[in-house]
Amino acid sequence: MATVLKLGGSVITHKHRPEALAGPALDDAADAIASAMASGDVSDLVVVHGGGSFGHHHASKHGVSKTDGSQDAGAAVEIHAAMKTLNDFVLARLHDRDVPAVPVHPFSVASRDRDGSLDLPTRQVETMLGEGFVPVLHGDVVAHEGSGVTILSGDEAVTAVAQGIDADRVGFCSTVPGVLDDDEAVIPEIRSYVEVADYLGGSDSTDVTGGMAGKVRALLDLGAPASIFGPEALRAFLAGETPGTRIDGK
């Protein structure tokens, strides 16, 4: 059973400080993943992580977003290099726990058409899973026809990979226990964006990919059940439960 897990950039980094890793939080996530794989609770696992204070900081500095591009090669390389550095940290933590993680860098394989449509091939991810690896993707820059490079969010990567490999379960590990209403209570289920539009704002720090609103939209577009939950519920999700907010756009 294929599972796609998104580790939010706000979970594994300190988003208010450029390139600041949240080491203990990343350790906890790696522990949960390693434990779930060792127990057999999860087997075919794809991990996607956000940019946090690594990618978002450099993208914001260069004015690059999902819609605003740049034809400056230096900017593209700087943003990608920051994301690769964060990816290396994630891989190292997983390797320390004998998780067979391998990198997949979207900049090398993904692209956008002129209208913004994303093409992220997933055959290599399927092959990696078949060989017993844990592919680890991340938000990145991608070539965008007519715009140089734009940002591919980790949320978009989750959607593309989940659809491409026909994932059975999708989970977003965020800094909050789910999507919250005006009373800070977790909304148990979302079936359309209109239901929760009034509750969704942007991120409280530099984020060029849409914050919680972007996450909800991405999961509704997925067309399959998914969950948004906090770090404390990661082990429950990996054990097969549906913690936090269930999102089902079907």
GIBEL-V253597 format. One record per residue. RES is the residue in one small letter. PHI is phi in whole degrees, -180 to 180 (none if undefined). OMEGA is omega as a letter, one per 40 degrees, with the letter a starting at -180 (NA if undefined). Layout:
BEGIN
res->RES phi->PHI omega->OMEGA
res->RES phi->PHI omega->OMEGA
END
This chain:
BEGIN
res->m phi->none omega->a
res->a phi->-83 omega->i
res->t phi->-124 omega->i
res->v phi->-113 omega->a
res->l phi->-118 omega->i
res->k phi->-101 omega->i
res->l phi->-98 omega->a
res->g phi->-63 omega->i
res->g phi->-60 omega->i
res->s phi->-73 omega->i
res->v phi->-81 omega->a
res->i phi->-100 omega->i
res->t phi->-137 omega->i
res->h phi->-95 omega->a
res->k phi->-70 omega->i
res->h phi->-83 omega->a
res->r phi->-122 omega->a
res->p phi->-56 omega->i
res->e phi->50 omega->i
res->a phi->-112 omega->a
res->l phi->-79 omega->i
res->a phi->-92 omega->a
res->g phi->-56 omega->a
res->p phi->-60 omega->i
res->a phi->-67 omega->i
res->l phi->-67 omega->i
res->d phi->-60 omega->i
res->d phi->-61 omega->i
res->a phi->-65 omega->i
res->a phi->-64 omega->i
res->d phi->-60 omega->a
res->a phi->-64 omega->i
res->i phi->-65 omega->a
res->a phi->-62 omega->a
res->s phi->-65 omega->a
res->a phi->-66 omega->i
res->m phi->-73 omega->a
res->a phi->-66 omega->a
res->s phi->-84 omega->a
res->g phi->86 omega->i
res->d phi->-65 omega->i
res->v phi->-140 omega->a
res->s phi->-123 omega->i
res->d phi->-78 omega->a
res->l phi->-120 omega->i
res->v phi->-115 omega->i
res->v phi->-108 omega->i
res->v phi->-125 omega->i
res->h phi->-123 omega->a
res->g phi->-80 omega->a
res->g phi->-89 omega->a
res->g phi->50 omega->a
res->s phi->-79 omega->i
res->f phi->-88 omega->a
res->g phi->-68 omega->a
res->h phi->-63 omega->a
res->h phi->-61 omega->a
res->h phi->-73 omega->i
res->a phi->-64 omega->i
res->s phi->-64 omega->a
res->k phi->-60 omega->a
res->h phi->-96 omega->i
res->g phi->69 omega->a
res->v phi->-104 omega->i
res->s phi->-140 omega->i
res->k phi->-68 omega->a
res->t phi->-115 omega->a
res->d phi->-101 omega->a
res->g phi->-103 omega->i
res->s phi->-145 omega->i
res->q phi->-105 omega->i
res->d phi->-87 omega->a
res->a phi->-62 omega->i
res->g phi->-62 omega->i
res->a phi->-65 omega->a
res->a phi->-60 omega->a
res->v phi->-67 omega->a
res->e phi->-65 omega->i
res->i phi->-65 omega->a
res->h phi->-63 omega->a
res->a phi->-62 omega->i
res->a phi->-64 omega->i
res->m phi->-69 omega->i
res->k phi->-65 omega->i
res->t phi->-62 omega->i
res->l phi->-64 omega->i
res->n phi->-60 omega->i
res->d phi->-62 omega->i
res->f phi->-62 omega->a
res->v phi->-63 omega->i
res->l phi->-60 omega->a
res->a phi->-61 omega->i
res->r phi->-63 omega->i
res->l phi->-69 omega->i
res->h phi->-64 omega->i
res->d phi->-59 omega->a
res->r phi->-110 omega->i
res->d phi->63 omega->i
res->v phi->-84 omega->a
res->p phi->-78 omega->a
res->a phi->-83 omega->i
res->v phi->-135 omega->a
res->p phi->-84 omega->i
res->v phi->-131 omega->a
res->h phi->-97 omega->a
res->p phi->-56 omega->a
res->f phi->-55 omega->a
res->s phi->-82 omega->a
res->v phi->-129 omega->a
res->a phi->-96 omega->i
res->s phi->-157 omega->i
res->r phi->-119 omega->i
res->d phi->-73 omega->a
res->r phi->-57 omega->a
res->d phi->-83 omega->i
res->g phi->95 omega->i
res->s phi->-63 omega->a
res->l phi->-94 omega->i
res->d phi->-122 omega->i
res->l phi->-125 omega->a
res->p phi->-60 omega->a
res->t phi->-124 omega->a
res->r phi->-61 omega->i
res->q phi->-65 omega->i
res->v phi->-66 omega->i
res->e phi->-61 omega->i
res->t phi->-65 omega->i
res->m phi->-60 omega->i
res->l phi->-61 omega->i
res->g phi->-64 omega->i
res->e phi->-94 omega->i
res->g phi->88 omega->i
res->f phi->-89 omega->i
res->v phi->-112 omega->i
res->p phi->-66 omega->i
res->v phi->-124 omega->i
res->l phi->-101 omega->a
res->h phi->-159 omega->i
res->g phi->-60 omega->a
res->d phi->-164 omega->i
res->v phi->-89 omega->i
res->v phi->-138 omega->i
res->a phi->-64 omega->a
res->h phi->-129 omega->a
res->e phi->-54 omega->i
res->g phi->86 omega->a
res->s phi->-130 omega->a
res->g phi->78 omega->i
res->v phi->-128 omega->i
res->t phi->-130 omega->a
res->i phi->-90 omega->i
res->l phi->-99 omega->i
res->s phi->-76 omega->i
res->g phi->-61 omega->i
res->d phi->-62 omega->i
res->e phi->-65 omega->i
res->a phi->-62 omega->i
res->v phi->-58 omega->a
res->t phi->-60 omega->a
res->a phi->-63 omega->a
res->v phi->-69 omega->a
res->a phi->-60 omega->i
res->q phi->-69 omega->a
res->g phi->-66 omega->a
res->i phi->-101 omega->a
res->d phi->56 omega->a
res->a phi->-63 omega->i
res->d phi->-88 omega->a
res->r phi->-140 omega->i
res->v phi->-134 omega->i
res->g phi->-137 omega->i
res->f phi->-111 omega->i
res->c phi->-90 omega->a
res->s phi->-114 omega->a
res->t phi->-85 omega->i
res->v phi->-117 omega->a
res->p phi->-74 omega->a
res->g phi->160 omega->i
res->v phi->-79 omega->a
res->l phi->-104 omega->i
res->d phi->-90 omega->a
res->d phi->-66 omega->i
res->d phi->-97 omega->a
res->e phi->65 omega->i
res->a phi->-95 omega->i
res->v phi->-71 omega->i
res->i phi->-79 omega->a
res->p phi->-68 omega->a
res->e phi->-151 omega->i
res->i phi->-129 omega->i
res->r phi->-117 omega->i
res->s phi->-153 omega->a
res->y phi->-66 omega->a
res->v phi->-59 omega->a
res->e phi->-58 omega->a
res->v phi->-125 omega->a
res->a phi->-55 omega->a
res->d phi->-68 omega->a
res->y phi->-92 omega->a
res->l phi->-97 omega->i
res->g phi->-118 omega->i
res->g phi->-81 omega->i
res->s phi->-72 omega->a
res->d phi->-88 omega->i
res->s phi->-146 omega->a
res->t phi->-57 omega->a
res->d phi->-148 omega->a
res->v phi->-100 omega->a
res->t phi->-123 omega->i
res->g phi->113 omega->i
res->g phi->58 omega->a
res->m phi->-64 omega->i
res->a phi->-58 omega->i
res->g phi->-64 omega->i
res->k phi->-64 omega->a
res->v phi->-64 omega->i
res->r phi->-60 omega->a
res->a phi->-62 omega->a
res->l phi->-74 omega->i
res->l phi->-66 omega->i
res->d phi->-68 omega->a
res->l phi->-62 omega->i
res->g phi->76 omega->i
res->a phi->-140 omega->a
res->p phi->-60 omega->i
res->a phi->-147 omega->a
res->s phi->-136 omega->i
res->i phi->-117 omega->a
res->f phi->-152 omega->i
res->g phi->-90 omega->a
res->p phi->-56 omega->a
res->e phi->-68 omega->a
res->a phi->-104 omega->a
res->l phi->-62 omega->i
res->r phi->-63 omega->i
res->a phi->-64 omega->i
res->f phi->-61 omega->a
res->l phi->-65 omega->i
res->a phi->-84 omega->i
res->g phi->106 omega->i
res->e phi->-82 omega->i
res->t phi->-122 omega->a
res->p phi->-79 omega->i
res->g phi->69 omega->a
res->t phi->-102 omega->i
res->r phi->-86 omega->a
res->i phi->-122 omega->a
res->d phi->-142 omega->a
res->g phi->-87 omega->i
res->k phi->-68 omega->NA
END
